Amino acid sequence: MLPQKTVKSALVLIPPPAVWEPIQSLRRRYDRKFRRWMPHITLLYPFRPQEYLPQVLPSLTAVCASYSPFTLCLREIRLFHHSPSSHTLWLAPEPREPLLELHRRLLEAFPDCTEQSRYPTGFTPHLSIGQCYGPRTQAEQLRRKLLRHWQPLCFRVDALTVIARGDPPEDIFVPVAVIQLAGPTGVDQG
């Protein structure tokens, strides 16, 4: 029997703090979840409760041990359209292939954690920067405006992070485990 999952835990890729400020300046303004989440790309959510971490770490370490660090760039702002009047702004990580492959390998280890891949388009790696409401044309205008001022960011991905939160008021996600990508030396998958 598989352990339960909880929305109080996630497996994410967190950009290095050195590149946070441009992301956070957008999130402060547009993301209602700014307080709860740090900038991140979700890989598995919901994930295992924190008390299962000792059981989860060997599987995570095994996946990460076979995967080499890679470089991602955040160049483009895109939109998810949830309804005619509800939209999410997000940064598109490039190249997306290393994230798609990493997600596939993680699903092999955690086959019940499919929430991020249940969409018609499958798993879409993204870093959410906010929500906007109103007609699609208005959301698209905001996206174009933000993109005109956006300076692309690139960073090295060398670890994944398990984050967890408590109940309010202790409901801010914090890192509880960092798992290094430790694939073959000298092989870059990005």
C-alpha positions as MATLAB code, in Angstrom:
seq = 'MLPQKTVKSALVLIPPPAVWEPIQSLRRRYDRKFRRWMPHITLLYPFRPQEYLPQVLPSLTAVCASYSPFTLCLREIRLFHHSPSSHTLWLAPEPREPLLELHRRLLEAFPDCTEQSRYPTGFTPHLSIGQCYGPRTQAEQLRRKLLRHWQPLCFRVDALTVIARGDPPEDIFVPVAVIQLAGPTGVDQG';
ca = [
       0.000    0.000    0.000;
       1.338    3.428   -0.974;
       1.715    6.059    1.758;
      -0.797    8.894    1.703;
      -0.222   12.262    0.043;
      -0.768   15.737    1.430;
      -1.046   19.278    0.072;
       1.299   20.255    2.921;
       4.291   18.808    1.066;
       5.776   19.066   -2.434;
       8.846   18.134   -4.442;
      10.066   21.225   -6.246;
      12.954   22.787   -8.079;
      13.907   26.070   -6.391;
      15.998   28.555   -8.372;
      19.067   29.830   -6.498;
      18.302   32.843   -4.280;
      20.684   34.971   -6.375;
      18.079   35.056   -9.187;
      14.955   35.477   -7.039;
      14.493   39.255   -6.995;
      13.152   39.779  -10.553;
      10.803   36.827  -10.025;
       9.734   38.014   -6.597;
       9.075   41.562   -7.797;
       6.426   40.122  -10.151;
       5.093   37.679   -7.580;
       4.756   40.398   -4.913;
       2.461   42.268   -7.256;
       0.487   39.469   -8.950;
       0.700   36.242   -6.919;
      -1.829   35.781   -4.133;
       0.272   32.770   -2.985;
       3.438   34.878   -2.610;
       3.580   34.447    1.162;
       3.108   30.675    1.201;
       5.441   29.560   -1.610;
       8.988   30.508   -2.588;
       9.763   30.747   -6.352;
       9.638   27.157   -7.577;
       8.871   24.722  -10.364;
       6.585   22.001   -9.059;
       7.516   18.425   -9.901;
       5.285   16.425   -7.518;
       2.382   17.930   -5.546;
       0.680   16.845   -3.402;
       3.516   14.746   -1.992;
       4.182   12.534    1.026;
       3.646   13.861    4.558;
       6.815   15.039    6.252;
       6.824   12.072    8.640;
       7.365    9.779    5.609;
      10.538   11.632    4.603;
      12.886    8.853    5.853;
      11.021    6.383    3.627;
      10.900    8.764    0.638;
      14.523    9.930    0.583;
      16.067    6.671   -0.718;
      13.807    6.733   -3.805;
      14.432   10.439   -4.404;
      18.171    9.983   -3.955;
      18.173    7.096   -6.433;
      16.424    9.177   -9.101;
      18.652   12.201   -8.495;
      21.836   10.110   -8.433;
      21.210    9.160  -12.047;
      20.493   12.705  -13.221;
      23.182   15.287  -13.966;
      22.913   19.008  -13.204;
      21.633   21.170  -16.052;
      20.999   24.806  -16.917;
      17.560   26.384  -17.223;
      16.612   29.792  -18.572;
      13.429   31.741  -17.871;
      12.947   33.837  -21.003;
       9.247   33.890  -21.736;
       6.087   34.736  -19.790;
       3.058   32.626  -20.714;
      -0.535   32.135  -19.596;
      -2.671   29.242  -18.453;
      -6.356   29.952  -19.129;
      -8.520   28.281  -16.468;
     -11.771   29.881  -17.606;
     -12.742   32.836  -19.797;
     -11.938   35.156  -16.861;
      -9.284   33.345  -14.762;
      -5.640   33.062  -15.832;
      -2.212   32.210  -14.390;
       0.945   34.039  -15.465;
       4.050   31.859  -15.549;
       7.677   31.772  -16.605;
       8.532   29.036  -19.095;
      11.737   27.140  -18.246;
      13.921   26.336  -21.269;
      14.871   23.809  -22.293;
      11.901   21.908  -20.944;
      13.134   18.456  -21.955;
      15.342   17.879  -18.858;
      12.353   18.687  -16.651;
      10.029   16.433  -18.619;
      12.508   13.555  -18.328;
      13.109   14.211  -14.638;
       9.361   14.273  -14.012;
       8.970   10.994  -15.911;
      11.657    9.354  -13.753;
      10.078   10.687  -10.583;
       6.711    9.223  -11.605;
       8.374    5.827  -11.973;
       9.423    6.107   -8.314;
       6.137    7.693   -7.154;
       3.485    6.374   -9.579;
       0.543    7.758   -7.595;
       1.807   11.375   -7.756;
       0.248   12.161  -11.129;
      -1.558   15.407  -10.286;
       0.919   17.547  -12.266;
       0.535   15.393  -15.397;
      -3.255   14.925  -15.457;
      -3.868   17.934  -17.679;
      -4.801   17.462  -21.356;
      -1.324   18.698  -22.344;
       0.402   16.539  -19.717;
       3.094   17.893  -17.400;
       3.956   21.522  -18.209;
       7.035   22.738  -16.327;
       6.386   26.295  -15.151;
       7.196   28.864  -12.494;
       3.999   30.676  -11.521;
       4.301   34.428  -11.055;
       0.675   35.383  -10.541;
      -2.978   35.285  -11.326;
      -5.081   37.689  -13.342;
      -8.811   37.966  -13.784;
     -10.847   39.363  -16.621;
     -11.167   38.648  -20.329;
      -8.481   36.649  -22.113;
      -7.527   39.740  -24.154;
      -6.838   41.664  -20.948;
      -4.675   38.816  -19.599;
      -2.757   38.717  -22.868;
      -2.165   42.491  -22.720;
      -0.745   42.129  -19.208;
       1.466   39.227  -20.322;
       2.884   41.287  -23.221;
       3.449   44.296  -20.958;
       5.355   42.216  -18.395;
       7.364   40.455  -21.103;
       8.560   43.805  -22.536;
      10.293   44.509  -19.213;
      11.385   40.961  -18.375;
      15.114   40.215  -18.516;
      15.797   36.502  -19.097;
      17.366   34.614  -16.192;
      19.528   31.498  -16.430;
      20.631   29.299  -13.558;
      22.143   25.924  -12.841;
      19.886   23.193  -11.474;
      21.849   20.884   -9.211;
      19.248   19.796   -6.643;
      15.584   19.149   -5.930;
      13.931   20.170   -2.678;
      11.193   18.643   -0.562;
       9.213   21.456    1.034;
       6.558   21.232    3.737;
       4.230   23.514    5.669;
       2.091   23.361    8.775;
      -1.389   24.628    9.523;
      -2.073   28.369    9.751;
      -0.390   30.459   10.950;
       2.595   28.128   10.290;
       1.488   27.569    6.685;
       4.548   28.854    4.826;
       6.439   26.211    2.870;
      10.020   25.630    4.018;
      12.700   23.271    2.702;
      12.929   20.027    4.687;
      15.318   18.080    2.430;
      17.621   18.922   -0.473;
      18.558   16.094   -2.834;
      21.548   16.721   -5.098;
      21.518   15.773   -8.771;
      24.576   13.567   -8.916;
      24.678   12.040  -12.378;
      27.878   11.203  -14.245;
      30.568   13.835  -13.797;
      31.075   16.047  -16.802;
      27.747   15.155  -18.407;
      25.360   18.081  -18.639;
      21.774   17.215  -19.540;
      20.752   20.771  -20.300;
];
